[in-house]
Amino acid sequence: MLFNTRHFSRTSIAVDRRTASSRYGIHRSVAAYVRTALLALALVAPAIQVASAKEATPPPPLNKQQTVQIEAVIRDYLLSKPAIIREAIVVLQKQDAEVAVAKSKATLSTMRKDLLNAPLSPSQGNPKADVTIVEFFDFKCSYCKRVSPVLHEILKTDPNVRVVFKQLPVLGPDSIFAAQVALAVAKQGKYDVFHDALMSAEALDEATVFALVEKHGIDAAKLRQDMLSPDIKAELEANLAMSVPLGITGTPGFVIGDTIAPGAIDIETMRQMIKAARPKK
């Protein structure tokens, strides 16, 4: 029997992600930057005149003719020095990035409890660790597969680290299916070994996944029932809702201490991030 993923479809995820991205101002087009730069120049020009004149009271508003003249001067200037637009865009992009980081950190402080202690989010390592790594991942993601051995090595060599796994199935129905199976397996207490099995699997279709279920002695009938439980659906939706304001728009993505790191991380970088997050003695 083919598994029905209609109640948590790829389409709904994509729409939610686009809507959330727009809501939190994560993406801006180059055209938007140009418009902002031109508007800033238009506003700055009369302000400079006011400052240089050191007038005590604001000047009267520009009339239509004066506005046209100033716009013409700005246009001629930009056409003669187009590199100014590029410089303005770079500055605006930097400012946007700084604002996004600040917003992400503020958001992080409000959702830390859900990130670290959500009851359905599987974890590995020391439950009393002084550093927790939160990974947003997709079983179908090739970069997540590359990072998996890094996390294994971190857990093996650092007994004071914990890893929390946030399933973020954004790569289609097979990703959603695998995430639902993995969370259902967690209810049977066999998540760790099954996580590794799915990370190593070449395919995530139903036949392949349930062959792994049988191989690892998991109760398939109970699993099929648990996969459709409301709490698993809620966990996946909550993970998506958290990822967007954190700036994690793909997989993998990590939260280590107060640092948010979208993308794959090599082991040395991860160790440095753990060191920075570790409480100072």
Summary of the structure (lengths in Angstrom):
residues: 281
radius of gyration: 25.3
end to end distance: 56.0
largest distance: 82.6
contacts: 797
relative contact order: 0.13
helix: 63%
strand: 9%
